[in-house]
Amino acid sequence: MSRIDDVYARIAEADRPEVFIALRPHADVAAEYERSVAAGGPLAGVILAVKDNVDVAGIPTTAACPGYAFTPEADAPVVAALTEAGAVVIGKTNLDQFATGLVGTRSPYGAVRNSLRPDRISGGSSSGSAVAVALGFADIAIGTDTAGSGRVPAALQGIVGIKPTVGVISTDGVVPACASYDAVTIFAAELSLANRAMAAMAAAEGPRPFGASTPYAAPERPVVAVPAELPGLDERWRAAFAEAILRAEAAGLIIKTIDLSPFLAAARLLYDDALVAERHDAVGDYLASVADPHAAGVDPTVAGIITAAGRFSAVDLLRARRRMTELRAEAMAQWGDATALMVPTAPMHPTIAEVEADPLGVNSRMGIYTNFCNLFDLSGIAVPSGTVDENDGSQAQFGISFLGLGHADGVLVDVARRYLGDPDTTASWAEPADAVELAVFGAHMRGGPLTHELSERGARWAGEITTTASYRLVALDTTPPKPGLIRDPAAGRTIRGEVWTMSPAALGEFLAALPEPMMLGKVEVAAGATGPSRWIVGFGCAADAAEAGTELDRDRW
């Protein structure tokens, strides 16, 4: 049985018709898959599901509203970027209609049931995308996130969701929810694959790309803020977050507590104040034009939210934005020196029946720790963090989110890797294409007295290296003491070191601050048991200092 045969068999056996709004023909996907594998590429053979508010050429975009449907002639840039990298689209997934909701039940195509507990919600609005990944129908899936839609469903399925800084990734070809705060996201079972997918999707650059000096790695000992209070969580969910804090500390993250009040106040602005007017701007005219909402498949809860949003004036919107600016200033004062903020992604896991009984109230509570993110221009990664033993004896997936400042997307990948204990050292998706490798030895290696000179400039640890057998180390008379690397093919040996990556601008700054007798040049690095060696930028020292130094017979300083 081929890979695609297996996937389609899994879809048929699972009997989850609510997951996909449109599933492509088996034969078409199989043929594309074979071409993808043969052609290669960073995402060769990766199966992609696409939330049905994002355009895929030739497949109707419904935004979970049949009457709204139209058939695009071209892929959205994010879809094109992923398929160019080798990903194969399997179909379009269900969602909370017009991406309005965090529950996954607001769709005429059916409530998307949780992948592990079918009586519970999957989380929305990117419900179908998250469940498709969790059930193995796709390797990666595109979602969107305005108020948490790329994070809450990830948490409730026990998978990874990456939400980029608003504007970094193109939203062309995406039906808007609140255009000023929309972001396209990626779901995957593992962080490493989510990171690779984001790296490919980043080719669809948005209006706010990363700059040359954008940091893409966390400091050696990142400071992570956590809420002093946890509204919305019961005792068992609080205990799960306490375990997450212990795990973070064990991973070397420094924890500090902050008052989350201004963050939570801003979260309420997205739906309870004039900022929701952007949802009316997106599809309010369409809803007003529908003669028969039932025939068009309009969800009454969604229609009520969007229609009511039309009551706000321009003055109301300006006041809400001014209030949001004030709250952000208060929030950033609390944030202080933190590298990231760690919060529970979702505060609970409701049943579908609970949502049906109180659709607005439950949905509002689901966004406590997500709604403020895009309003405050934060980046985010949702990762799984164990389970919660519920009162009924079942287990809920528990997830946490790391939130970073705008354009700190790469920093969050670094923090999340440390939290998860992920040994992957590949570039974060936000790392610039022109990043430079730097070979370091001795005091600049991780845990050394000068490591901060790298991490403070946004450098990323990329693994251990060994030189070719052509080098010696000498102890230099410097403060602090450090070794000097000397190339000596006649009397040399292999020396262990580390490779870091940094932006060219950061490398230039580092070189300008480098004290005598240190210097940068080219170092020959062994490529392993087979294959040629390669030359990368690395540390050396002045010849006169090397002659005066004391020979070292060890690698580590």
Solvent accessible surface area in square Angstrom, and as a share of the most:
residue,aa,sasa,rsa
1,M,177,0.79
2,S,49,0.32
3,R,89,0.33
4,I,2,0.01
5,D,51,0.26
6,D,53,0.27
7,V,0,0.00
8,Y,27,0.10
9,A,45,0.35
10,R,89,0.33
11,I,25,0.12
12,A,79,0.61
13,E,152,0.68
14,A,39,0.30
15,D,102,0.53
16,R,27,0.10
17,P,105,0.66
18,E,11,0.05
19,V,0,0.00
20,F,23,0.10
21,I,35,0.18
22,A,29,0.22
23,L,69,0.35
24,R,44,0.16
25,P,83,0.52
26,H,72,0.32
27,A,74,0.57
28,D,68,0.35
29,V,0,0.00
30,A,27,0.21
31,A,44,0.34
32,E,56,0.25
33,Y,28,0.11
34,E,101,0.45
35,R,148,0.54
36,S,12,0.08
37,V,78,0.45
38,A,92,0.71
39,A,88,0.68
40,G,32,0.31
41,G,47,0.46
42,P,86,0.54
43,L,1,0.00
44,A,36,0.28
45,G,10,0.09
46,V,12,0.07
47,I,0,0.00
48,L,0,0.00
49,A,0,0.00
50,V,0,0.00
51,K,0,0.00
52,D,0,0.00
53,N,2,0.01
54,V,0,0.00
55,D,18,0.09
56,V,11,0.06
57,A,43,0.33
58,G,57,0.55
59,I,23,0.12
60,P,60,0.38
61,T,0,0.00
62,T,9,0.05
63,A,0,0.00
64,A,0,0.00
65,C,0,0.00
66,P,58,0.37
67,G,43,0.41
68,Y,49,0.18
69,A,44,0.34
70,F,87,0.36
71,T,79,0.46
72,P,13,0.08
73,E,172,0.77
74,A,68,0.53
75,D,48,0.25
76,A,1,0.01
77,P,50,0.31
78,V,0,0.00
79,V,0,0.00
80,A,44,0.34
81,A,14,0.11
82,L,0,0.00
83,T,48,0.28
84,E,151,0.68
85,A,11,0.09
86,G,9,0.09
87,A,5,0.04
88,V,3,0.02
89,V,9,0.05
90,I,0,0.00
91,G,0,0.00
92,K,0,0.00
93,T,0,0.00
94,N,0,0.00
95,L,1,0.00
96,D,0,0.00
97,Q,0,0.00
98,F,4,0.02
99,A,6,0.04
100,T,0,0.00
101,G,2,0.02
102,L,2,0.01
103,V,0,0.00
104,G,0,0.00
105,T,25,0.15
106,R,7,0.02
107,S,13,0.08
108,P,66,0.41
109,Y,73,0.28
110,G,27,0.26
111,A,31,0.24
112,V,0,0.00
113,R,77,0.28
114,N,1,0.01
115,S,13,0.08
116,L,106,0.53
117,R,23,0.08
118,P,65,0.41
119,D,86,0.45
120,R,28,0.10
121,I,0,0.00
122,S,0,0.00
123,G,0,0.00
124,G,0,0.00
125,S,0,0.00
126,S,0,0.00
127,S,0,0.00
128,G,0,0.00
129,S,0,0.00
130,A,0,0.00
131,V,0,0.00
132,A,0,0.00
133,V,9,0.05
134,A,36,0.28
135,L,42,0.21
136,G,26,0.25
137,F,1,0.00
138,A,4,0.03
139,D,32,0.17
140,I,0,0.00
141,A,0,0.00
142,I,0,0.00
143,G,0,0.00
144,T,8,0.04
145,D,0,0.00
146,T,7,0.04
147,A,2,0.02
148,G,0,0.00
149,S,6,0.04
150,G,0,0.00
151,R,0,0.00
152,V,0,0.00
153,P,0,0.00
154,A,0,0.00
155,A,2,0.02
156,L,1,0.00
157,Q,8,0.04
158,G,20,0.19
159,I,7,0.04
160,V,3,0.01
161,G,0,0.00
162,I,2,0.01
163,K,1,0.00
164,P,1,0.01
165,T,1,0.00
166,V,20,0.11
167,G,11,0.11
168,V,5,0.03
169,I,4,0.02
170,S,8,0.05
171,T,52,0.30
172,D,96,0.50
173,G,31,0.30
174,V,19,0.11
175,V,10,0.06
176,P,51,0.32
177,A,5,0.04
178,C,0,0.00
179,A,68,0.53
180,S,55,0.36
181,Y,19,0.07
182,D,11,0.06
183,A,3,0.02
184,V,0,0.00
185,T,0,0.00
186,I,0,0.00
187,F,0,0.00
188,A,0,0.00
189,A,55,0.43
190,E,109,0.49
191,L,4,0.02
192,S,43,0.28
193,L,31,0.15
194,A,0,0.00
195,N,3,0.02
196,R,109,0.40
197,A,0,0.00
198,M,0,0.00
199,A,51,0.39
200,A,14,0.11
201,M,0,0.00
202,A,28,0.21
203,A,83,0.64
204,A,9,0.07
205,E,113,0.51
206,G,12,0.12
207,P,116,0.73
208,R,88,0.32
209,P,61,0.38
210,F,51,0.21
211,G,43,0.42
212,A,81,0.63
213,S,97,0.63
214,T,21,0.12
215,P,63,0.39
216,Y,3,0.01
217,A,4,0.03
218,A,3,0.02
219,P,52,0.33
220,E,60,0.27
221,R,134,0.49
222,P,0,0.00
223,V,28,0.16
224,V,0,0.00
225,A,0,0.00
226,V,1,0.00
227,P,9,0.05
228,A,62,0.48
229,E,126,0.57
230,L,20,0.10
231,P,53,0.33
232,G,42,0.40
233,L,9,0.05
234,D,70,0.36
235,E,144,0.64
236,R,103,0.38
237,W,5,0.02
238,R,99,0.36
239,A,56,0.43
240,A,13,0.10
241,F,2,0.01
242,A,51,0.40
243,E,111,0.50
244,A,2,0.01
245,I,38,0.19
246,L,105,0.52
247,R,93,0.34
248,A,0,0.00
249,E,84,0.38
250,A,93,0.72
251,A,34,0.26
252,G,22,0.21
253,L,3,0.01
254,I,70,0.36
255,I,37,0.19
256,K,57,0.24
257,T,92,0.54
258,I,9,0.04
259,D,68,0.35
260,L,7,0.03
261,S,63,0.41
262,P,11,0.07
263,F,0,0.00
264,L,27,0.14
265,A,23,0.18
266,A,0,0.00
267,A,5,0.04
268,R,141,0.52
269,L,16,0.08
270,L,0,0.00
271,Y,48,0.18
272,D,98,0.51
273,D,48,0.25
274,A,0,0.00
275,L,1,0.00
276,V,4,0.03
277,A,20,0.16
278,E,22,0.10
279,R,5,0.02
280,H,55,0.25
281,D,122,0.63
282,A,30,0.23
283,V,5,0.03
284,G,2,0.02
285,D,117,0.61
286,Y,47,0.18
287,L,21,0.10
288,A,90,0.70
289,S,82,0.53
290,V,26,0.15
291,A,108,0.84
292,D,76,0.39
293,P,70,0.44
294,H,171,0.76
295,A,77,0.60
296,A,14,0.11
297,G,13,0.13
298,V,17,0.10
299,D,21,0.11
300,P,110,0.69
301,T,32,0.19
302,V,0,0.00
303,A,21,0.16
304,G,42,0.40
305,I,29,0.15
306,I,1,0.01
307,T,85,0.49
308,A,45,0.35
309,A,1,0.01
310,G,39,0.38
311,R,163,0.59
312,F,43,0.18
313,S,58,0.37
314,A,76,0.59
315,V,79,0.45
316,D,45,0.23
317,L,37,0.18
318,L,110,0.54
319,R,141,0.51
320,A,3,0.02
321,R,84,0.31
322,R,138,0.50
323,R,102,0.37
324,M,24,0.10
325,T,89,0.52
326,E,80,0.36
327,L,4,0.02
328,R,78,0.28
329,A,66,0.51
330,E,84,0.38
331,A,0,0.00
332,M,42,0.19
333,A,81,0.63
334,Q,66,0.29
335,W,4,0.01
336,G,51,0.49
337,D,106,0.55
338,A,10,0.08
339,T,24,0.14
340,A,0,0.00
341,L,0,0.00
342,M,0,0.00
343,V,0,0.00
344,P,0,0.00
345,T,0,0.00
346,A,2,0.02
347,P,1,0.01
348,M,44,0.19
349,H,7,0.03
350,P,5,0.03
351,T,27,0.16
352,I,26,0.13
353,A,67,0.52
354,E,88,0.39
355,V,3,0.02
356,E,126,0.56
357,A,89,0.69
358,D,60,0.31
359,P,45,0.28
360,L,106,0.53
361,G,21,0.20
362,V,4,0.03
363,N,9,0.04
364,S,67,0.43
365,R,105,0.38
366,M,0,0.00
367,G,1,0.01
368,I,35,0.18
369,Y,0,0.00
370,T,0,0.00
371,N,11,0.06
372,F,0,0.00
373,C,0,0.00
374,N,5,0.03
375,L,9,0.04
376,F,0,0.00
377,D,39,0.20
378,L,0,0.00
379,S,1,0.00
380,G,1,0.01
381,I,3,0.01
382,A,0,0.00
383,V,0,0.00
384,P,34,0.22
385,S,14,0.09
386,G,45,0.43
387,T,60,0.35
388,V,4,0.02
389,D,81,0.42
390,E,22,0.10
391,N,124,0.63
392,D,96,0.50
393,G,70,0.67
394,S,35,0.22
395,Q,102,0.45
396,A,0,0.00
397,Q,37,0.16
398,F,0,0.00
399,G,3,0.03
400,I,0,0.00
401,S,0,0.00
402,F,0,0.00
403,L,0,0.00
404,G,0,0.00
405,L,73,0.36
406,G,23,0.22
407,H,39,0.17
408,A,11,0.09
409,D,4,0.02
410,G,0,0.00
411,V,10,0.05
412,L,1,0.00
413,V,0,0.00
414,D,19,0.10
415,V,0,0.00
416,A,0,0.00
417,R,16,0.06
418,R,69,0.25
419,Y,4,0.02
420,L,47,0.24
421,G,60,0.58
422,D,38,0.20
423,P,120,0.76
424,D,33,0.17
425,T,45,0.26
426,T,77,0.44
427,A,47,0.37
428,S,5,0.03
429,W,12,0.04
430,A,5,0.04
431,E,25,0.11
432,P,39,0.24
433,A,117,0.91
434,D,89,0.46
435,A,28,0.22
436,V,38,0.22
437,E,58,0.26
438,L,0,0.00
439,A,0,0.00
440,V,0,0.00
441,F,11,0.05
442,G,5,0.05
443,A,2,0.01
444,H,6,0.03
445,M,7,0.03
446,R,128,0.47
447,G,66,0.64
448,G,22,0.21
449,P,77,0.48
450,L,16,0.08
451,T,0,0.00
452,H,83,0.37
453,E,43,0.19
454,L,0,0.00
455,S,9,0.06
456,E,127,0.57
457,R,60,0.22
458,G,8,0.08
459,A,1,0.00
460,R,13,0.05
461,W,55,0.19
462,A,21,0.17
463,G,10,0.09
464,E,119,0.54
465,I,18,0.09
466,T,50,0.29
467,T,0,0.00
468,T,24,0.14
469,A,61,0.47
470,S,15,0.09
471,Y,5,0.02
472,R,61,0.22
473,L,2,0.01
474,V,3,0.02
475,A,25,0.20
476,L,11,0.05
477,D,153,0.80
478,T,27,0.15
479,T,135,0.79
480,P,43,0.27
481,P,79,0.50
482,K,10,0.04
483,P,7,0.04
484,G,0,0.00
485,L,12,0.06
486,I,32,0.16
487,R,104,0.38
488,D,31,0.16
489,P,91,0.57
490,A,105,0.81
491,A,67,0.52
492,G,22,0.21
493,R,78,0.28
494,T,65,0.38
495,I,0,0.00
496,R,113,0.41
497,G,0,0.00
498,E,6,0.03
499,V,8,0.05
500,W,11,0.04
501,T,9,0.05
502,M,0,0.00
503,S,7,0.05
504,P,59,0.37
505,A,59,0.46
506,A,12,0.09
507,L,24,0.12
508,G,39,0.38
509,E,99,0.44
510,F,4,0.02
511,L,93,0.46
512,A,91,0.70
513,A,62,0.48
514,L,27,0.13
515,P,74,0.46
516,E,162,0.73
517,P,27,0.17
518,M,19,0.08
519,M,92,0.41
520,L,34,0.17
521,G,38,0.37
522,K,126,0.53
523,V,4,0.03
524,E,26,0.12
525,V,2,0.01
526,A,38,0.30
527,A,51,0.40
528,G,60,0.58
529,A,114,0.88
530,T,116,0.67
531,G,58,0.56
532,P,115,0.72
533,S,42,0.27
534,R,103,0.37
535,W,120,0.42
536,I,11,0.06
537,V,30,0.17
538,G,0,0.00
539,F,8,0.03
540,G,15,0.14
541,C,16,0.09
542,A,23,0.18
543,A,74,0.57
544,D,106,0.55
545,A,21,0.16
546,A,12,0.10
547,E,149,0.67
548,A,90,0.70
549,G,21,0.20
550,T,94,0.55
551,E,93,0.42
552,L,16,0.08
553,D,131,0.68
554,R,120,0.44
555,D,21,0.11
556,R,89,0.33
557,W,91,0.32
